[in-house]
Amino acid sequence: MAEEKKIGAIKEELQAAEDSMLPDFIARYEKDERSGVKSLVEKAGKRIQKLEAEYARVAEKYGMEVD
């Protein structure tokens, strides 16, 4: 059985992750049952939601379409 990465290391990974890396981070850890990891995955998801909201706001401001 492979050794699980410590939650502190996963937290550091999230903090260092660029925005484009967040979906991969979520995919990698979403099946981890530890509550601390679930919290970090949720935090990454919220970060994506904030980015998408900001992209939409800027697009609306400048009259651009968002995918």
Secondary structure, DSSP 8 states (H G I E B T S, - for coil): ------HHHHHHHHHH--GGGHHHHHHHHTT---HHHHHHHHHHHHHHHHHHHHHHHHHHHTT----
